[in-house]
Amino acid sequence: MKKKSLVSIHDFSKEEQLRILELAGEFEKTPNSSILEGQVIASLFFEPSTRTRLSFETAVQRMGGRVIGFADANISSTSKGESLMDSIKTVALYSDLIVMRHPVEGSARFASEVSDVPVINAGDGANQHPTQCLLDMYSILKTQGKLDDLHVAFVGDLKYGRTVHSLTIALTNFNCTFHLVSPEELKLPSSVKQHIKDKNLKYYQYTDLMEAIPKVDILYMTRIQKERFSDPVDYEKVKNAYILTRQMLGNTKPNLRILHPMPRVNEIEEQIDTDPRAYYFQQALNGVYVRQALLAYLLGLKS
């Protein structure tokens, strides 16, 4: 029987999500092992990445596995016109699991359907980023001690931000209240807001960041993604819509933590990096433990 893939956060039940977080805690305590000895993980990044790709590769190597693949689609046979289907079917012959990032929405689902080995979606266009979602959940759990009944602010690019889409959907299982801060042009899509409505949860929309900051437990900043805009003029209008400064943090809850999926451009000033409420670099490290948990779980090495 073909092993399970992770393409969307919908692919994991609430119980499975919590199990991954529990396993991540185990790997954080003991990150080095030989559990993946003899296993080959394919890392296929058709779109640029630093943290996601390197944290996956770190996870594999800390578990004793091997990594094959590429970080630039121009050095793969796709540059010669090979179809995604042929690429995936071929790489599946050489590996035990495929991690893939691709700029086209739906590409990860397609890959999972044609692959004979599990596929982990490391981001497909502006659609979903389920592994980032899980590491964000782990970061929230570590900083707040719980996932339930929190007030969470998402700030910046809520329209194209796949990390925001996945995390919003996941947090609807935990009775959270959502504070959505964005320019009018970059509001959270109605399809994602529908998940909040379906659970009878509350959400509030703002254009002014200062309205939301005093109310929330988690302040989740995002960059305005230039690469998602077809018209550079539209990007220029909103690129500096929100820049978090230390002065803006004068009136916050004592448990507030600031998250960011990275990369950061200028939406959080560097002075905040030393603030105890800043958690985004530890958040990036948490990605290794969560991805270790996912690899072990999807390969049937942990249950």
N, C-alpha and C positions, 0 to 999 in steps of 0.2 A: 504494500500500500504506500502510495506517495506521501511523503511527510508534508506537514503544513507549512505554508508560506506566511509572511507578514507583509501585506501590501497596504492595508488601511488599518487604522486603529480599530475599525469595526470587526476586523478578523479575530480579535481577542475579546473574550468576555471580560466583564469586570473582575471576575475571579482570576482569570488568566493574567490580566494586567497586574493585579496585586501579587500574584505568584512571581512574576518577573521582578517586581520591586523587592520582594523578599529574597530572591536569588541574588539580585544585585548587591544587597547587603552582605550576603555570604562572600561574594567575590571581592567586595571592598575589604573585608577582613583578611582574605587570603587570595590576592590577585594572581599569584603565580602557581601554575599547576601543569600537569601533562595530560589533562582531560581530552584535548584535541590532538593528541599525538597520532600521526598517520592520516589526519584529515587535511584536505586541501580546500581552502576557501577562495572563491573567485571574486575579485574586487573590480567591478566594471563601472567606471565613472566617465560617462559621456558628457558631463558638465563639471565645471571646476568645484573643488571642495578642499578644505583643509582639515577642520575638526572632524567631520563625519568620516572621511576616508581614513585619516590617520588614527582615529580612536578605534575604528573597526580593526585596522591592521595591528594596532597595539594589543587589542583584545585577543586576537588570534595568536599572536606570538607569545603573549603571557600565558596562554593556555597550551602551548606546545604544538600549535598547528602551523601550516604553511599557507602563504598567500601568493596567488597568481593574479594577473590582470593588468589594467592600465588606468592611468589618471588623465589621459588625453585621448579622446576619440580619434584624433587625427593620426595616431600611430596604430590604430586598429584597422581591420579590413572594412569597417564601415566607410572609411575614406575612399575605398575602391568601389563602393556601391553595394556592399553586402547588406542584406536585410537584417532587421533586428531579430526576426525569427531564426534565421540561420546562425547568427552570432550566438544567441542564447542556447539553441539546441547543441551547437558545437561545444561551447564552454561547459555545458552541463555534463558532457562526456568526460571532461577533465577534472571535475570538482565535485565536492560533496554538498556545497551550498553556494549560492550566488548572492552577492550584495551589489545592488545596481542603483545608480543615480542617472536620470535621463531627463532632458528638458521637456519632453512631450507628456502631457497629462494622459494617464491611462496606460503608459508604456510598461509600468511595473506589473499591472494586472495581466496585460498581454504576456509578458515574460513568464509570469507564474503559471500561465495556462499552457505554454509550450515547453516549459522546462521539466525535466525528469527529476530535478533536485529542488529543494526549497529555495525560494527567492525572498530576500529582504529588500523592501523598498527604502532606499536611502534618499528619497526625494524624487517626485515626478512632476516637473513643472511647478505650477502654483497650486497643485492639488493636495497631496498629503506628504507627511514626513513622520511616520509613526514611531521610528526609533528616537527621534528628537522629542516627540511627545512623551515617551516613557521616561527618558532621562529628565525631562522637565518635571514630570510627576514625582520622580524619585527626589529631585532637588526640593520640591515643595514639601514633600513628606519629611525630609531631613530638617528643613528649616522651621517648619510649623508643627511638626509632631503629628500631623493629621492631614487628610485630604478633604474631609467633610466640612461643610458650612463656612467656607472661606470666601472672602471678597477678593476677586482677582481682576486687575486692570490690564488690558492689552492695549498697547500704544503704538501708533505708527501705521504701518502698511497692513491693514486687516483684510484688504481685498485680495492681494496676491500672496499674503504670508501663509505658506503651507503649514508652518509650525503652529501658527495661531489656530488654523482650521482644525488640525488634529487635536490639539490640546483642549480647545473649547468643547469639542465633541466628547472627549474622554471625561472632562470634569463635570459634564452634565449628569454623570452617574454618582456624583458626590455632593449634590445639593449646594453647589456654589452659586454665588451671585457675580454677575459679569459686568464690568465697567469698560466700555468700548470707546477708546479715544482715538480719533482719526480725522483727517480732512474729509470733507464731504465726498471727495472723489475716491477715497480709499476705505469706505465703510465695509464692515464684515458682510459677506454675501448673504442674501436672504436664505439660501439653502442651509447655511451653517446656523444662522439665527433660529431656523425652524427646529433644530435639535434642542435648543434652549426652551422654546415654546412648548415642544412636545412633552418635556419633563415638568412643565408648569413652573419653571424657574424665572427669576427676574434678571433683566439686563437693562443697562442705562447707556445711552450714547452721548458723547461729548465731543466738542472740538477743542475745548480748553483743558489741558492736562492738569492744571492746578485745581480744578474742581474735583478731580478723582483722587489725587494723591492722599489726602487725609483719611479717606474712607477705606483704603484697601490693605490687605495683608501681603499680597504679591503684586509688584509692579513689573510687568513683563514688557520690556522695551523691544522694539524691532526697528531695523533700518528700512528706509524707503528703497525698494529694490529697482535700481535703474534698469537692469536687464529685462524687467517685465513690461517696460513701457515701449510701445511701438513709436510713440511721438516724443522726441526729446523735450519739446516745449512743455508737454504735460508733466514730465519729470521735474523740470526746473521750477515749476509752480509749487511743488510740494516737498522738494528734497530736504529742506531744513524746517519742516513743519514743527518738529518737536526735538528740542535739545535739553536734556536733563542736566541741571546744574546743582551744585551743593546748596545754593541758596533756596532752591525749590523744595528742599527736604526738611525745612524747619518745623513743619507740623505733620508728623507722621505717627502711625501706630508704632509702639516700641518693638513689635515683632515684624515690622516691614522688612522684606527682602527684595532686592532688585535682581531680576533675571534678564538675560538676553541670549538668544540662540547663536549670536555671533555669525558673521563678522560684524564688528562695530565700525561705523564710519565716523560720524560726529554726534550721534544722538545721545551719548552719555559722555560728559566731559571727563577727562582722565583723572581729575582731582577726586572724583568719587571712588576710584578704584581702591583707595585705602580706607574708605568708610566701612564700618562693620556691617552695614546693610547691603553692601555690594556683594553679590554671590555668583556672578556670571563666570568667573574663571574656575571656581570649584564646580559649578554647573557643567562646564566643559569636561572636567576630569570625571565627573559622575558618568559621562557618556561611555567611558571605557567599561565600567562595572556593569552598566545596563546592557551593553552590547555583548559582554561576556555571558551574561545571563540569557540573552536571546539566542546566541549561538548554541549554547548548551541545551536549551529548551527545544529549539526547532530541530536539532540533530538527535533528539531523544536521549541525550546524555544526562539530563536532569528532568525531573517531572514535577 
